[in-house]
Amino acid sequence: MPKIEPGLSAPPELDADQMAAIAMEVAAASSRAVRAGSMAPDFRLRDYAGRRFSLQELSAAGPAIVHFYRGSWCTYCHDSLTDLAAAHDDVRAAGGRVVAIAPPPSPKFLGAAQAEAARLPFTTLVDDGMKVAVAYGVSYSLPAQLRPIYLQRGYEPPRNARAGEWLVPIPATYLITTDGTIVLGAVDVDYRNRLHPEQLVTALKGMRRRGNA
């Protein structure tokens, strides 16, 4: 487990709403998320089995749904992944392909992350150094008062981040066409909220009707 910085002691107990409010304030000020109408930054990442995937490859046969989540230590993220898994058949029937992206887990959560990825019906990719989240503008540096709490819960600071930055993803879901254009971008600094997958299915069906999938 990473060492806590000098002077970074555990804060007084914070409840879920207080923790969310602190994180949301910093995330909202830091977010530079790419939006609908922009070209999606390409990426090439490995899954937990070591296989490489790129956005270009994922979207070659149809629209790609790229879902950024905070990691296996985040209980709210489990819910978002469960929702996507439940809607996966409908997404595939509408022509889409889902991929989930998160930072590397801490050693404590590696087994759980691998098991979760194996259960999901879509590919889960590991964003080393959070380079892809940064490229999409969906990251922020964790406030100091939350760091001891996040460490205890299994958060792992990215190894390749700038000194002093403990980057965390902002939950986000993008629908990207075969030519790399973002047609839907759902970004929410409140990590307790979830995008309803029915919105993705509706958007995919609309793209198919218009012939621009």
Secondary structure as UniProt FT lines:
FT   TURN            6..7
FT   HELIX           16..30
FT   TURN            36..37
FT   STRAND          44..47
FT   TURN            48..49
FT   STRAND          52..54
FT   HELIX           55..58
FT   TURN            59..61
FT   STRAND          64..68
FT   TURN            72..73
FT   HELIX           75..86
FT   HELIX           88..93
FT   TURN            94..95
FT   STRAND          97..102
FT   HELIX           107..119
FT   STRAND          123..126
FT   HELIX           128..130
FT   HELIX           131..135
FT   TURN            136..137
FT   STRAND          139..141
FT   HELIX           144..146
FT   HELIX           147..153
FT   TURN            159..160
FT   TURN            163..164
FT   STRAND          167..169
FT   STRAND          172..176
FT   TURN            178..179
FT   STRAND          181..187
FT   TURN            191..192
FT   HELIX           197..210
//
